[in-house]
Amino acid sequence: MTDLLNNDFGTLSDLLREYAARQPTHPAIICDGQVLDYATLDQSLDRMAATLQREGLGVGDVVAMSAANSIAYVVAFLGSLRAGVAVAPLAPDMTPDTLAAMVLDSGAKRLFLDQAVANSLQPQAHGLTMPRIALDDSSAGAPWNAWLAAPGSTPQPAPVGPDTVFNIIYSSGTTGTPKGIVLPHAFRWAQFKLFQPLGYGKEAVAMVSLPLYSNMTLSSFLPPLALGSTIVMMSKFDARRYLQLAQQHRVTHSMMVPVQFQRILALPDFGQYDLSSFKVKSCGSAAFPAALKKDVLARWPGELIEYYGMTEGCGVCVLDTRRNPDKLHTVGHPIAGHDMRVIDEEGRELPPGSTGEIIGRCPTMMLGYHNQPQKTREVEWFDAQGTRFLRSGDVGYFDKDGFLVLMDRTKDMVISGGFNVYPSDVEAVLREHPEVAEVSVTGVPSVQWGESPIAFVIRRPGSALTAEDLQAWSYPKLNKAQRLAAVEFVDDLPRNGIGKVLKRTLRDMWVGSGRTL
């Protein structure tokens, strides 16, 4: 660790340069058998930054990246920051139309991609005229290794300040068209300080198993580097491969989404792997059922910390699960310096214990939505003193101890016969059935009630559970508005790259089938 982090502001690039001097041969990134130490990483970032500056890019410019995780991806991302260039990391699994729209919206001067993304973008290729660089050295663009400046190239120092744009993170698109969330360098610097207590440092080995386009992944990837740790990065998540790598590299830290924990623990041979090196596992991004938290605590060594927050920066809640076993149904309490409150539909602040939309403010807040000032204004809320808060879009309440109980996204709430139905409440009941492996509840149009809740269910292997059985079992456990109008059995639930269930896709599947209620 370095004293630089005691400063009010600094850059990740400065931290990496110091580690290159202090621990040059210490592994920084391990990916697919490749190892990049801190000295080589620093030299590679210089080459990348010098290349961008050679082509006239600097502070105020943006590059877009859409590709699988790789060492080249990491160098392109971090090297852009060294040149003062902001990065827009984009999900490779978006539709061609959506991906092309995000590239254009970002104003990217360069597009870094791989062959798989180039193939996906083909229908929209004519609209993307910026130069392309193929991170996999394929024919998708200028080959990465040929495009880079010569080894030993060094860039000019970039004038990066707290408000200089670090990245533009596009929202997951689970509820509509993705919006570009503009985050400054000050956001990341505050985040590095926030994660210091987790015990990152030279002796830490952090596993990164999610694609690097999400803020969730960047929150598990950037702080370990900022604190001089080693990162073991998976190009693609696989539950058994995760365990093999964790055992091989003696992983100490890992941040994942709930579905990853679920799939790892479901492996029959989970208990055969040596995971005794783990110190901290953390989780975020999606609903984390209390029963799953309890299972992780019981079977997986190390602490389990849950984080709740929005990419936009509406405040962060932290739940130390082992020290709060009676609060596993919550997402914890706001951390110091993070002011979080609850408001009603009219924007009026509500007292503790009341259910409403969660708002917040903290040191890590977005500058706004890229190119969408109206959308930015829509999520802003100001108190009587004119202090700016951001709306989260999540519904919940603070219990008597100040712990936040989440209900649902406001857009996921089902209004059935005038009553609010929170899908998470219904899902929690259905998960209690011994033959239900995974479930997602959403609302679909109903002639009689306006909307009605239906459940998409994955059965456990060997189960012969019927829709009628599950409806009858759940009937006495749910109130009238919550009762299921239909049950649909599926082999898998549609998710984005970081594990969030795409409820909008489920609704569209139902409506598109022509079925009615």
N, C-alpha and C positions, 0 to 999 in steps of 0.2 A: 504494500500500500504506500501511497505517496502523500506528502504534506500538501501537495497542490489542492487536494480536495478540501482543505481547510479554507481555501479562498472563497470569496462570495461568488466568483464566476471564473470559469475556465473552459477549455474545450477538450473533448475526447481525444482529439489529435495530439494535443500537448501531453496528455497522460500517456498515450501510446509511445510517444517519442521518449519520454522519461523511462518507461519500462524497457524500451529497446536498449537504453544505456545501462540500466541497473541490472537487468536480467536477460541479456541478449539471447541466450540459448534456451531459455525456458519456453516450453511449448505454449503457443497462443491458441492455435486452431488445429484440431485433428478432425479430418473429414475423409471418409472413404479411403482410409489407409494413408492419406497424405498428412504430413505434419509441417506446420508453419510456425517457426519460433518468432519471438518478439522482434528480434533484429531484422529478420527477413520480411516480416510483416511491415515494419516501418519503412524499409527500403522500397517495398512494393507499393505502399501508399504514396511515396514520393513520386514514383514512376507514373502512377495513375493521375495524381494531381498535376504533374508537369505536362502530361498528355492533354488534359482538358485545357490547361492554360495555353498550351501551344495552339489549340484550336479556338482560342478566344473566349472560353467560358470562365466565369468567376462569380463573385457574390451577386445575387439577384437572379442567377440562372438556375434551371432545374434540369435534372436528368431523370428518366423513368427506367425502372428495372422490373422485368417480369421473367423469372426463370426459376428452376429448381435450386435448392441450396447447394452451394459449392464454394470452394476457396476463392475462385475467380469472382463470384458474386460478392463475397465479403470484401475483397480488395477494391472492387469497383465502387461499392457503397462507401466504405470508409475513406478511400482515396478522393472521392468526390467531395466529401466533407472537408478534407484537408485543403482543397482548392477553394473552399467557401461556397461550393455549389450544393444546393438542396437536392434531396433525393425523394422521388415518388416511387416507393416500392409497390408493385401491383400484383394482385392475385392471378396466377397463371390459369386458374380454372374458371375464370369468368367467361361469359359468352363472348364471341368475337366483337359484337356490337358494343357491349359494355366495356370491354377491355380497351378497344380503340377510342371510345368516348373518354375514358379516364386518361389515356395518354394525351389526347388533344386538350382536355381540360387542364391538365397539369402545366401545359406550355413547355413541355420537355424539349430541350435542344438536341438530346441524344436518347436513343432507346437501346438499352442493353437487354438481350433476350437469349433464348436458346432455340434449338431446332423445333422442339415440341410447341413452344409458344408461336414461333413463326408459322408453323403449319396451321395452328388454330386461328391465327390472325389473317390467314390468306384471303378470306372473303372481303376483309376491310383494308387490305394492304395498300390500296390505291390512295386512301385518305391520309396515310401516315408518311409524310415526306422527309422527316428528319433522318439523319444518318443512323444506321443501326450497327451495333457491335455484338458479335456472337460470342457469348461467354464460354461456349463449349467448342469454340474454333470451328463451328460448322459453317455451312453456306447460308445461314440465317442472316449474316451481315459481315462486316469486316472482321476477320478472325482476331480474337482477343489478343493473342500473343504477338501477332504481327502489327496490330494497331498500337500497342503500348510503346511509349518512348523507350529509348535504349536504357539498359540497366545503368544505374548510377545517375540518372537524370534527377534533378531536384527542382521543386517548384519555388515560386516567389511566395513569401508569407501572405496569407489571405486575411483581410481585415474583418474578422468574425467577431461580432458582439453578442450580447445577451438576446437581442431581438432578431438577429440574423436567422433566417429559416433553416432549420435542421432537416426536417422532412415534411412531406405531405402524405398523410395516411388516409387512404380512402376507406370509408366506413364499410362494414361487411356486406351491405346490400341485402340483409335479411328482411328488411321491411320496405325496400324501395331502391331508387337509384342511388348508388354510392356518392357520398359527398367528400370532398377533399378537406381533411382536417389539418390545418397549418400549425405545426409545432416548432417553436424557436429553440435555439441552443440552450437558453436558460431552463427550459422544460427538462431537457436531458440532464443538465448539471444538477438540478434539484433532485432528479430521480436517482442519480448516482449516490447522493448523500442519503436518500431515503433507504436505499438497499444496503448501506454499510453495515448495519447491525446483523445482517444475515450471516456474516462470517466469510464473505468472499476475501480472497487474497491469494498469495503465491501458492499456498498449499491446497487451494480449492480446485476442484474439477467439476465444471458445470456441464450438464447435458442439455443440448438444444435440439428438440425433436419436432419442431413445428416450422412451417415455411416463414421466411424472414420478412414477409410483406406486412404482417400484422403488428400492431403496437404491443399486443400480448407477447409475441415472440421477441420483439426488440427489447422488451422489458426483462426478458430472461437472457438475452444475448449481450446487450451493451453494458449493463452494470458489472458483470464478471470481468469483461475486458478493461473497464475503467478502473478496476481494482486489482488488475494484474494476475487474474486466474487463467487456468487452462479451460478451453471450451472443446467438448466433444460434440460435433455437429452431425446430425443425420440428414442425408440428402432427402430421405423420405421416411416417415414413421412406419415402423413395424414393431408390434408389441414384443415378440420374442427377440428380435435383433436389439431392441432397446435394452432388454435384460442382459444379453450377452455383452454389449458394450459397457453397460454400467458395471458389471462384474470385472471385465477385463481392465478397465481404466480406473477402477476404484472411485467412481463418481460420488461426489459429496453433496451436490446441489442439483435440483432439477425443478423447473417450472412447467407445468402441463395444464391441459384442460381436462375437465372431469371425465369425458369419454375415454381419454387415454388411460387414466387410472383404472377405469372400469375394465377396459380390454386387457390391460396387463394383469390385473388381479384375477381375471377369468381364466387365464392360462392354467391348465391342469398341473404343469410343472413349475409354477411360480415359486413355490417354496424351496426348489432345488438350487436357486441362484443365491450367491452370496452378496447381499446388499448391505452388509454391516458398515460399509464406508459412508453411507448416507448420513448427513447431518441435518439438512433442511430440504423438504419438498414443499413447493408452493403451487398454488392453483388460482385460476381466475378465468374471466372471459365468458363463462356460462354457468347455469345453475348447478350447484354441487350438492346433491342430496345428502342429508344428514347420515343416512345409513351407509353411504359410500365413504364418507369421512371416517366414520367409526371403523369400517373395515380396513381402511388405509392405516389408521392408527394402531390397529390390532396386529397387522401382518407385515408392516413395512417399517424397518428401523428409521429412526430420525424424526425430527419435528415435522408437523404439517401446518403450514401457514396459508390461510386463504386471504386473497386480496379482492376487494370490490372497488371498481372505479370505471370511469369512462375515458376513452381516448381523448375526448374534448377537455377533460380536466375538471370534473365536477366534485372533486374531493375523493379521498381514498379511505376505505374502511379496512381494518385488518382484524382477522380472527386467528388467535393462537389456539388451535383446537385442543391440544393436550392440556393446556391450562384452563380451558373453559369447556369441559365436557358437557355441561348443561346448556351450552349455547350453540350446539352444532346446527341448529335450524336457522341460525342467523349468519350474517356475513361480517360480524364483528362491529367494532365501534370506530368512529373517525379518529385518525391519528392527529397528533399535535399540529396546530397550524392549519387544519382543514375544517372549514365551517360548513356543515351540512344540515339542511332543514327540510321540511315537508310543506308543500303548498296544495291548496285545493284547485278545482278546475277554473276558478275565477282568479287564480294567482294570489290568493290570500294565505298568509302563513298560518299553519295549524299548530296546535299545542302537541307536546309529546304524547304518544299513544294513538294519535290520529293517523289514518291512512290517507295518503295522497302522493303526489309526484315528488320525487326526491330532487333537490337542487343543492348546489354547493359551489364553493370557491376554495382555491388553494394556490400554492406557489407554482403548480404545474398546470397552467391553463392554456388552451389553444389561443392563437391570435384571432382565428375565425375560420369560417369555411371558405375555401379557395374559390374566388370568382362568384361567391354567392352571399353578398351582404344582407339580403333579405332573410335568407335562411339563418344567418348568424344572429340577426336581431330576434328571430323567432325563438331562439333557445336562450336568450339573455333574460334575466330577471334582476330587478334592482330593489334593494330594501329602502326603508324610509330615509336613510342617509345617502342614498345614491350609490351604494356599493354593488359592484357587478357580481352576480352569480350566474351559473349556467344550469339549465334544465337537463336532467339526465334522461327523461323519457321513461324512467322506471317508477313503479308504484311500490310503496312500502310504508313501514312505520318504525319508529324507535321505541323499544320497550322501556320499562321503568329503569333499567340499568344502562340505558344509552346504546344498546346493541341494535343494529339495523336488521329488521326482518323484511326481506324482499318478497314481493308478490309476483309481479310480472312487468313486462314492457307495456306501456300504455296502449301501443298499437296491437299487442297480442291479446288484450283483454276482450272477453266475449260478453256482449250485452244481450242477454236472453230474456225476453219478456220484460225488459226494463231493469233487470237485475244484473249487476256486475259479476261475472264469473272469471276467476283467475285460473288460467290453465295449470299453473304450477300446483295449485291446491288439489286439482283433480289428478294430476300426474303423481303426486305424492301418495294418494290413496291407491292408485292402480299399481304402483311399484311394490306395494305390500303383497300383491298376489304372487304366490310362489312360482307360477309359470310365466310371468311377465319378465322379459329380459330388459327391454327398453321400451319407452313409450313417449309419445308427443301428442298433446291435445291442442286442438285449434278450433276456431269457430267457422261455421259455414252457413250460407244463407238458409233461412227457414221461413216458410210461408206463414206459419202460426206464430212464431216467437221472434222473428227478425233474424236472429242467429241462434244456433244450437251448437253445443260442444260435441265433437266427435274425437275418437282416439285412434291413432295409428300405432300399432303394437307389433313388436318383435317378440315372438314366443321363444321360450327356452328350448334347446334341442330336445326332441322327443315328445314335446307337448302336443296334445290334441285339443287344447283349449279352443272353445268356440266363442263367437261374438255373444251369443245368448248367455253362455256361462258367465262371461266376464261382466256383462251388463247386470245379470241377476245378482252376482256376487257383490258388485259395487253399489247396487241400488240403495241398500239401507245405510251405506257409509257416506252418501252424498246428499246434499239438499236438492230440492226439486229443480232449481235452475241449473245445477251442476250435472244432473244425470245425463248419461251419454245417449245421444240420438242414434249413434252408429259406432261400430268398431270395425276398423280396417286392419287386417293383418298384412304386414309387409316384411320383406327379407332384410331391408335396410332403411334407415332414415336419411333423407338428403341433408348433407351438412356442407358448410363451407370449409375452407382449408384449415381453420382453427377450431373445428369441432362444433360450431353452433348449428343447431337444427334449423333448417330453412322452412319455417312454418308457412311462409307465403307460398312456397313450392307445394307444400302439402295441400293448402287450400285450393291452389290452382289445379292440382291433380284431381281433387274431388269435383270441383265445379266443371272442369273440362270433360269429366266422364259422363256428364249429362244427368247424374243422379240428383234427386231433389228430396227435400224433407218437408 
